[in-house]
């Protein structure tokens, strides 16, 4: 049965897995001169907690598009960690790449029928240049279509019209080969504006809500290293403006009922590899 709430001791165990994965990721980025920033819960946690938000269950980072693409080229899988992202012949139902802890298990409900790496993940979300005017409107349309075809499912929490239109398009384009060609085209169109040539930056791979955000470029001009758990990690130099645009009054705690992990999951085990549970908790349908 799908779950949301994770016992606090297990949340902390997941966070420690994420922290070790972060250290490896940070090392790879430094060795290859790649820029990244904490975003979302980790950015808030850095400012508010000097570590993880108590109920946050993963690590999320932003990475400029050029560095994001370079990461795919320089990353080398290890016994402990692997990179994972959707390709022509491999579907993850994510819009961005993830770093996975190979020797753990955290099976998310929306991915339970996929034969993929189901370890704890570190999400790497690309940042793109954000044009203005008509080009910006078209960029958002391309991003919505990219999301639809790379995931292969219509969004269920953005209104009946969006869901109906999305389902209709997916029925028209039922071929996986054609969907691949379309999401690659959409990706090319939506990322055609280099950050260097724009005054604003946006995130196009995190769903309709966040792709509307337009961040002044100076927010991400350089990383600012702050204390997080047992080390120093980068947040945007304009973190206050970023967090207010994305989350409003981020220093105010949410209501108690919302202080829970946000990933719906089927099963978790921080001591054993997900491979142990194939056919039991994932890929159970022939």
C-alpha positions in Angstrom: 0.0 0.0 0.0 1.3 3.4 -0.9 2.6 5.6 1.9 3.6 9.2 2.5 4.7 9.3 6.2 8.0 7.9 7.1 9.0 7.3 10.7 11.4 10.0 11.9 14.3 7.6 12.6 14.0 6.3 9.1 13.8 9.8 7.6 17.1 10.5 9.3 18.6 7.3 8.0 17.6 8.3 4.5 19.1 11.8 5.0 22.4 10.3 6.0 22.4 8.1 2.8 21.7 11.3 0.9 24.5 13.2 2.7 27.1 10.6 1.7 25.8 10.6 -1.9 26.0 14.4 -1.8 29.7 14.2 -0.8 30.5 12.0 -3.7 28.5 14.2 -6.1 30.2 17.3 -4.7 33.6 15.7 -5.3 32.7 14.9 -8.9 31.6 18.4 -9.5 34.8 19.9 -8.1 37.0 17.6 -10.1 35.2 18.6 -13.3 34.6 22.3 -12.5 30.8 21.9 -12.5 28.6 24.5 -10.8 25.6 23.5 -8.7 23.4 25.0 -6.0 21.2 23.6 -3.3 17.5 24.2 -4.1 14.2 23.5 -2.5 14.3 21.8 0.9 18.1 21.6 1.1 18.4 25.4 0.4 15.8 26.1 3.1 17.4 23.7 5.4 20.8 25.3 5.0 19.4 28.7 6.1 16.8 27.5 8.7 18.4 24.4 10.1 22.1 24.3 9.0 21.2 20.9 7.7 18.2 18.9 6.5 14.7 20.1 7.2 13.6 17.3 9.7 11.0 15.9 7.3 12.9 16.2 4.0 13.7 12.9 2.5 16.1 13.7 -0.3 18.7 16.1 -1.7 17.8 18.5 -4.6 20.2 20.6 -6.5 20.1 23.1 -9.4 22.7 22.9 -12.2 23.1 25.3 -15.1 22.2 23.5 -18.3 25.7 23.5 -19.8 27.1 21.9 -16.6 24.1 19.5 -16.4 24.9 18.2 -19.9 28.6 18.0 -19.1 27.8 15.9 -16.0 26.2 13.2 -18.2 29.6 13.0 -20.1 32.0 13.0 -17.1 30.0 11.0 -14.6 31.4 7.4 -13.9 29.1 5.0 -12.1 30.6 3.3 -9.1 29.6 0.3 -6.9 27.8 2.7 -4.6 26.3 5.4 -7.0 24.9 5.5 -10.5 23.4 8.2 -12.7 19.9 7.6 -14.2 17.9 9.5 -16.8 15.4 8.8 -19.5 16.7 7.9 -23.0 15.3 6.5 -26.1 15.2 3.0 -24.7 15.1 3.6 -21.0 12.1 5.2 -19.3 12.3 6.7 -15.7 9.2 8.9 -15.7 11.4 11.7 -14.5 12.1 14.9 -16.4 15.7 15.3 -15.0 18.6 13.1 -14.1 19.1 11.5 -10.7 22.1 10.1 -8.8 21.1 6.8 -7.2 22.4 5.0 -4.1 22.7 1.5 -5.5 22.7 -0.4 -2.2 19.5 1.1 -0.8 15.7 0.8 -1.6 13.1 3.5 -1.8 10.4 2.5 -4.3 8.3 5.5 -5.3 4.7 4.6 -6.1 4.7 6.3 -9.6 7.7 4.2 -10.6 6.8 0.8 -9.1 6.1 -0.8 -12.5 9.5 0.3 -13.9 12.6 -1.8 -14.0 15.0 1.0 -13.0 17.3 1.9 -10.1 15.0 2.2 -7.1 17.7 3.4 -4.7 17.6 6.7 -2.7 18.1 9.5 -5.2 19.8 12.9 -5.4 17.8 15.0 -7.9 19.7 17.2 -10.4 17.5 19.9 -11.9 18.7 21.9 -14.9 18.5 25.7 -15.0 17.8 27.4 -18.3 17.9 30.9 -19.8 14.5 32.6 -19.7 13.6 34.9 -22.6 10.8 37.4 -22.4 7.6 38.2 -24.4 6.3 35.7 -27.0 9.5 33.6 -26.8 8.8 33.0 -23.1 5.2 31.9 -23.8 6.5 29.5 -26.5 9.2 28.2 -24.1 6.6 27.2 -21.5 4.5 25.5 -24.2 7.5 23.5 -25.3 8.3 22.7 -21.7 4.8 21.4 -21.0 4.9 19.2 -24.1 8.4 18.0 -23.1 7.0 17.0 -19.7 4.1 15.2 -21.2 6.0 13.1 -23.7 9.1 12.3 -21.6 6.9 11.1 -18.7 4.2 9.6 -20.8 1.4 10.4 -18.4 -1.0 13.3 -18.2 -0.7 15.4 -15.0 -3.5 14.7 -12.6 -3.2 17.7 -10.3 -3.4 20.6 -12.7 -7.0 20.7 -13.6 -9.4 18.6 -15.7 -8.7 20.5 -18.9 -4.9 19.9 -18.7 -5.5 16.3 -17.9 -7.9 15.7 -20.8 -5.7 17.5 -23.3 -2.7 15.6 -22.1 -4.4 12.2 -22.4 -5.7 13.1 -25.8 -2.2 14.0 -27.1 -0.8 10.8 -25.6 -3.5 8.7 -27.3 -2.7 10.4 -30.7 1.0 9.8 -30.1 1.0 6.3 -28.8 4.3 5.2 -30.3 7.3 5.3 -27.9 9.6 6.0 -30.8 7.6 9.0 -31.8 7.2 10.3 -28.3 11.0 10.1 -27.9 11.5 12.2 -31.1 8.9 14.7 -29.8 10.4 15.2 -26.3 13.8 15.6 -27.8 12.5 18.2 -30.2 10.7 20.0 -27.3 13.8 19.8 -25.2 15.8 21.4 -28.0 13.3 24.2 -28.4 12.8 25.1 -24.7 16.6 25.1 -24.0 17.6 27.2 -27.0 18.2 30.4 -24.9 21.6 30.4 -23.3 21.7 31.8 -19.7 24.5 34.2 -20.8 22.1 35.8 -23.3 19.1 36.2 -20.9 18.4 38.5 -17.9 16.4 35.8 -16.2 16.7 32.1 -15.4 14.0 29.5 -15.0 13.5 25.8 -14.2 11.7 23.9 -16.9 11.9 20.3 -15.6 9.9 20.5 -12.3 6.3 20.7 -13.5 3.9 23.5 -14.5 4.0 25.3 -11.1 7.7 25.9 -10.9 8.3 26.5 -14.6 6.4 29.7 -14.3 9.1 31.1 -12.0 11.4 33.7 -13.5 14.5 34.4 -11.4 16.8 37.4 -12.0 20.0 36.1 -13.3 22.1 37.6 -10.5 20.5 35.2 -8.0 22.7 32.5 -9.5 25.7 34.6 -10.3 27.9 32.5 -8.1 27.6 29.9 -5.3 27.7 30.9 -1.6 29.1 28.2 0.6 27.2 27.7 3.9 27.1 25.1 6.7 25.0 22.1 6.0 25.2 19.1 8.4 29.0 18.4 8.7 30.2 20.4 5.7 30.0 23.5 3.5 27.9 23.3 0.4 26.7 25.9 -2.2 23.5 27.8 -2.2 22.7 30.7 -4.7 24.3 33.9 -3.7 20.8 35.5 -4.0 19.2 32.7 -2.0 16.8 35.0 -0.2 15.3 36.3 -3.4 15.2 32.8 -4.9 13.4 31.3 -1.9 10.9 34.1 -1.6 10.0 33.8 -5.3 9.7 30.0 -5.1 8.2 29.5 -1.6 7.2 32.8 -0.1 8.0 33.2 3.6 10.3 30.3 3.8 11.4 31.0 7.4 7.9 30.3 8.6 7.3 26.6 9.5 4.4 24.9 7.6 1.4 23.6 9.6 2.2 20.4 11.6 0.1 18.3 9.2 2.3 19.3 6.3 5.6 18.5 8.0 5.8 15.1 6.3 7.8 13.6 3.4 6.4 14.5 0.1 7.2 11.3 -1.9 4.5 8.6 -2.0 6.3 5.3 -1.7 5.7 1.5 -1.6 8.7 0.2 0.3 12.0 1.3 1.7 15.1 -0.4 3.1 18.3 1.6 3.7 20.4 -1.6 4.3 19.7 -3.6 1.1 19.7 -3.0 -2.6 16.4 -2.5 -4.4 17.4 -5.5 -6.6 16.4 -7.8 -3.8 12.8 -6.7 -4.1 12.2 -7.0 -7.8 8.9 -8.9 -8.3 8.0 -8.3 -4.7 7.6 -4.5 -4.4 8.3 -3.4 -8.0 7.8 -4.9 -11.4 5.1 -7.1 -9.9 2.9 -7.0 -13.1 3.9 -9.3 -15.9 
